[in-house]
Amino acid sequence: MSNFAQIASTINAEVYASFKLAVEIGKWPDGRKLSAEQKELCLQAMIAYELKHLPADQHTGYMGPQACESQSMEVPNILFSSKADTLH
């Protein structure tokens, strides 16, 4: 097990919530901006926590079964001037 994996496996719900908020707003609780590396590490730690403690439908990025339904929607074709033309 890597050092990161060992540390990530010890994250509790409070730390998870703190990381999640920091990623959502792009800042730490004290107002400092997250660097790209910090954001990436927080996301990795969040995902590790979610895999261990949360059901799949609560995981970051979960789209559910409706994700496959988008194929049946008609999308306007912006390449043509007629609104009657659609992509299928």
C-alpha positions as CSV (number, residue, x, y, z in Angstrom):
1,M,0.0,0.0,0.0
2,S,1.4,3.4,-1.0
3,N,1.9,6.1,1.6
4,F,-1.0,8.1,0.1
5,A,-3.3,5.1,0.3
6,Q,-2.4,4.6,4.0
7,I,-3.1,8.2,4.8
8,A,-6.3,8.3,2.7
9,S,-7.6,5.2,4.5
10,T,-7.5,7.1,7.8
11,I,-9.7,10.0,6.7
12,N,-12.7,10.5,8.9
13,A,-16.1,12.1,8.0
14,E,-15.0,15.5,9.3
15,V,-11.8,15.6,7.2
16,Y,-13.8,14.3,4.1
17,A,-16.3,17.2,4.5
18,S,-13.5,19.7,4.9
19,F,-11.8,18.4,1.7
20,K,-15.1,18.4,-0.2
21,L,-16.0,22.0,0.7
22,A,-12.4,23.1,-0.1
23,V,-12.7,21.5,-3.6
24,E,-16.2,23.0,-4.1
25,I,-15.2,26.6,-3.3
26,G,-11.5,26.4,-4.3
27,K,-10.3,27.6,-0.9
28,W,-9.3,26.3,2.5
29,P,-11.3,27.3,5.5
30,D,-8.8,30.1,6.3
31,G,-9.4,31.6,2.8
32,R,-6.2,30.4,1.1
33,K,-6.7,29.3,-2.5
34,L,-6.2,25.6,-3.3
35,S,-3.3,24.9,-5.7
36,A,-4.0,22.5,-8.6
37,E,-1.9,19.8,-6.8
38,Q,-3.9,20.3,-3.5
39,K,-7.2,20.1,-5.4
40,E,-6.1,16.8,-7.1
41,L,-4.9,15.3,-3.8
42,C,-8.2,16.3,-2.0
43,L,-10.2,14.7,-4.8
44,Q,-8.2,11.5,-4.6
45,A,-8.7,11.4,-0.9
46,M,-12.4,12.1,-1.2
47,I,-12.8,9.3,-3.8
48,A,-10.8,6.9,-1.5
49,Y,-13.1,7.8,1.4
50,E,-16.3,7.4,-0.7
51,L,-15.2,4.0,-1.9
52,K,-14.8,2.8,1.6
53,H,-17.7,4.5,3.4
54,L,-20.5,5.6,0.9
55,P,-22.9,3.8,-1.4
56,A,-22.1,4.2,-5.1
57,D,-24.9,6.6,-5.8
58,Q,-23.2,9.1,-3.4
59,H,-19.7,8.9,-5.0
60,T,-18.2,12.0,-6.6
61,G,-19.2,12.1,-10.3
62,Y,-22.0,9.6,-10.0
63,M,-24.4,10.1,-12.9
64,G,-26.8,7.2,-12.3
65,P,-28.9,5.3,-14.9
66,Q,-30.2,8.5,-16.5
67,A,-26.8,9.1,-18.1
68,C,-27.6,6.5,-20.8
69,E,-31.0,8.2,-21.6
70,S,-29.3,11.2,-23.2
71,Q,-28.7,9.3,-26.4
72,S,-32.4,9.4,-27.2
73,M,-32.7,13.2,-26.9
74,E,-32.8,15.4,-30.0
75,V,-30.1,18.0,-30.0
76,P,-30.4,21.1,-32.3
77,N,-27.9,21.1,-35.1
78,I,-26.2,24.4,-34.9
79,L,-24.5,23.9,-38.2
80,F,-27.7,24.6,-40.2
81,S,-29.9,27.7,-40.0
82,S,-33.1,25.8,-40.0
83,K,-34.4,24.9,-36.5
84,A,-36.1,21.9,-38.0
85,D,-32.8,20.1,-38.5
86,T,-31.6,18.0,-35.6
87,L,-28.9,15.6,-34.8
88,H,-30.0,12.1,-33.7
